[in-house]
Amino acid sequence: MTADEIQSAQDAIDSLSANYVNWTRDQVKELYRLHDQFQEADEQSLHSLQLTIYDMAHNIKGMGSSFNYPLMTDIGASLCLYLKKLGKDATAQSPVIEAHIKSLDTVINQEITGDGGEAGAELRARLSSLVEKSLLAQNA
């Protein structure tokens, strides 16, 4: 490859990365909107909202690492795992969903790339603990 071809490829990757950030910001705004609906929804609507939130988190998770946002991938994976482990008949706890959305929001708006260092590790641990406690309470 020539230097021009390498630069062209790098420019394309940079453009896709910017698109990912903008797309993800829009997705996070939509997740906040869905969370607001979640608080007042009836049981049937709750399950539909949970599925939509799962799908959105799954998409964010799937693309995060590709654009050097592995923390987004980890947060999205945590939310997906939580919703999946709940099963069809259980209702997610609003604070657990909100904590994940706020975490996604912080990472994407502060453009925290990489693993987030110590703060990223602490965030992952807190979300994991929150999910675990919620699932234990749900099964008690």
N, C-alpha and C positions, 0 to 999 in steps of 0.2 A: 504494500500500500504506500501511496505517496503521502507526503505531509499534508497536502490539501485534502486528500480522502480521509485521513485520520481526523483532521480538524472538522470536516463536514460531518463525520459520524459523531464526534464529540458535541457539536452544535445541535444535532438532532436529539441526542440524549439529554442535553441541557434543556431543550425545549419541552421534551416529554416530562422531565422532572418538574418544570414550572407548571405544566398542565396538571400533573398529579397533585401538586400543592393546592392549586385553585379548585380542582375537582373535589379534593378531600375537604377543603373548607366548606364547600357547598353541601357535602354529605353530612358534615358535622352539624351544620345549621338545620338540616332536615332531621337529623337524629334528635336535636333539641325539640323541634316541633312535634315529632312523634312522641317524645317523652312527655311533653305537656298533655297530649291527648291520652297517653297511657294513664295518667293520674285520674282521669275522669271517665274512663271507658267502662262499658259493661263487660261481662266475662267473655262473650264471644268476640268482641272487638279487641280485648286484651290479647287473645291468642293470635289474632291476625297481626296486631301491632308487633308482638314478639317475633313473629316470622319475618316481618319486614325489617325490624331492627337487626335480627340475625343476618339476613341477606346483606344488608348494608355493611355491617361489621365484617362480614366474610369478604366482601369486595375490598374494603380498606385493608384488611389483613393480607389479602392476596397480593396486593401491589406495593405495600410499604417497603419491603426489603429491596425490591427491584429499583427503587429510587432513593436508597440509602436512608430509609426511615424504618429500621427494624423495630424501633420502639412502637410505632404505629401497628406493625404486624403483631407484636406481642400483646398489645392492648386489645386489638381486634380479636385475636385468638382467645384471650381471656373471656371476653364478652360472649363470643360464640360458644366456648366451652360451657360457660355458665348456663346459657339458654338451652343448649343441647342436653345437659345433664338434668335440667329441670323436668324434661319430658313434656308431653303434650297436655297433660292434665293439670300441671302446676302453673302458678302465676309468678312471674318474676317479681322481685322486690324492687320497687322504684329507686331506692337509694343506690342499689348495686348498679343498675343501668346508668343512673346519673353520674356516678363516680367514673365509670368508663367513658362516658361522653365528655365529661370535663377533662379527663386525662387526654383523650384524643384531641380535644380543642387546644389544650395547652401545648402539646407537642407540635401540632401543625402550625399554630399561630406564632409560636416562638421558633419555628423551623429547626427543631432539635433533631439533627441527623445523627446517625450512628446509634449506639446503644444507650446514650444518655448518661453514661458514667455512673457514679454513685447514686445520683438522683434518679436515674432511670432504673437502677436495680432496686432502690427503695420503693419506687412507684409500682414496679412489677410485684414486689413482695406484698405491698399493701393491698393491691387488687386481688392477688391470689388468696390472701387471708380473708378478705371481704367475701369473695366467692365461696370459699370453704365454709365460713360461718353461716352464710345464707343457705347453702345447700344442707348443712347439718340441721339448721332450724327447720327447714322445709320438710326434712325427713323425720323429725322428732314427733 
